[in-house]
Amino acid sequence: MPGWIKLLSKREDDWDACRSVLEGHTSNVNAVAFSPDGQLVASASRDNTVRVWEAATGSCRSVLEGHTDYVNAIAFSPDGQLVASASDDNTKRSLFRAFFRLYYVP
């Protein structure tokens, strides 16, 4: 896990200054997931998109567009090669990591 990400207790006193801000979503983030190797972070948002970020640098690697309503769930496959999302529009989408190409899941 990158140094700027750490696990903290729920006590407010244990929290210090923000380490990094991942900018790009235009609405609330509903869910985040780390790739199994810890190199990527995926975020699901109320702006109907999924973004994939480099964990070490915070740079956005890919934006998954295509959902027509809030994206509420995000997960990496166990091998880290796919990012799957689910939305209030009752659809699922998958993003293949090697090329960051969109695949529609029936």
N, C-alpha and C positions, 0 to 999 in steps of 0.2 A: 504494500500500500504506500502511495507517495507520502512524503513527510508532511505535506500540508493538510492531510486528512488524518484525523485521529478520532478514536472513540472516547466519548465523554459521558459522565453521569448526567442525570436529569437536573442536578443541582445547578442553579444559575451561577453560583460562585465559582464553579469549575470551568466556566466558559470565558475565553479571552477574546482578543481582537480577531476579526475575520481574517482567514488565511488567503482566500482566493474567492473571486466571484466569477461564475460562469455566465457570461452575458450572451443573450440571443433570444431567449423566449420572450414573448410579449404578454404573457399572462402567467398565472400561478403554475408551479410545477407540482404535479400530483404524485409522481413516483420517480425513484432513481434506482439504478442497478449497476453494479460493478461487474466487469468481465471476470471470468475465473482467474485469469492471469494478473488482474489488477491494473492493466494498462489502459483500459477504457472505462468511461462512465456513460451510461445512457440515461436520459431524462425524458419523462413523459409530461406533457403540459396541456393546460386548458386552451392553449392557442392552436390545438389540433395537430401539433407536430411532436416528433421525437427527435432529439438531438443526441449525437454521439460525440463525446469529448475525449481528448487525450488526458488521462489522469495526471500525468507529470507536469504538463504545461498549461492545461486548461483551454487549449485551442479546440475549436469545433471542427471535427473531422467530417461530419455528415449531418444533413437534415432530412428526415423522412416526412414527406408531406403526402397527403392522400386521405387521411381521416377527415370526416366532415363534422365531427363533434369532439368533445373533450377526450383526450387520451388518458386513461386511468391506470394502466398497468404496463409494465415493461420488464423484460427478463432476457438474459443471455442464455443460450443453450449451454449444456455442460462443457462442451468443447470450445465454447467462446466464439464459434464461427457465425452464429445467427443471433440477431436481436429480434425479439418478437414483441409486438405491442397489441393492446386491446383498447377499444374505444367505446364511448357511449353511442356511437353510430352503429353498434352491433357488428363491427368488422374486426378482423385481425390482419396484421401486416407483419412481414418478416423482412429483415434487411441482412443480406449476406455480407459478412465482415470483409472478406478479401477484396471485394470490389465496391462495397456499399451500394449495391443495386437493389432495388425494391422488388419483392416477390409478393404476389397476392396469395393469401391462404384461403382456400374455399371453406 
